[in-house]
Every structure is written in C-alpha cells, then in structure tokens.
C-alpha cells in the first residue's frame, strides 16, 4: 500500500511539473550573460550616512545561509521579452541602453513601468512574478546584480497570469 501511495505522489508531482513547464512563457529576443559570480557566507551588514544637510541614508541586508551572487548583462532585441518569471532572491538593475518596460503579474491593470538609460529598479523576487519587455525599436541592455540562496536556479519560469493583453 505504501509503495502504491509513493508512486501516486510521484506521478502527481510529475504531472504538475509537466503542466507548469508547458504553461511557462519562455524568453524571446532576450539573452542573459553571467559576467561574474561568487558564493557569499551568511552576512549581516548595515550602514548609514548623514549628509551635511542632515539627510539620512540607511542600508540593511542580512542573509541566513550561503548565497550566490551574480553580475549579469541582459540584452533585449526590439520586441524581446523575458517571459513571465520570478527569482528566489532579489535583483538590483541598472538600464545601460534603450528602454525596458516592466509588468507585474499581480497587477490587474497591467500597468507598464518604463525605464530608460540610467534609470534603476529593484526586482524583489520571491513570489513576485513579472515580465520585462523591450517595446521600443532599438536594443535594450541592463546590468544586474542578483543575490539568491546558494545552489538554487536564478530564474523560475511562470505561466502567463492572464492580466496583460500581450
């Protein structure tokens, strides 16, 4: 009986994994190149700075367990897309060329967030499903730093959440 239950659980998991893979929206006209990577031991870092005008800047980051850090160069051809996806950790992004448009999977209005050269954004990762597209007519590029749990895949494909008309 236990053996049958084990096979039933395995078969169910295989069906779910196959279904999610079949519904995923793969990237098109998009490449991501790792330019550097390394493993960080757990850390707890905080810093602050007070300007001469009394303005406070504060930064805090803490990890539990080792983390993999990646510097990436991402390139979108005109019309290119990352496909719907998420990451197990967050990513800091700087647009270095062109324009990218970011959409959130949980936004029922499919609000476009447009970023041009020199602008920045933070992809919070986790359960935050999103897509980034190049809706312009020139190549778009970003550099990004991603921090994720050690040994995990940096990208998790996701099905189209159905909130955007494209």
Protein Blocks (a to p, Z undefined) as FASTA:
>chain_A
ZZmmmmmmmmmmmmmmmmmmmmpccdehiacddfbdcdddddddddddddfkopacdddd
ddedjdddddddddddehiaebjaddfbdcddddfehjdddddfklmnlpacdddehiac
ddeehjlccddddfbfbdcdddddddddehiafbdcdddehlafZZ
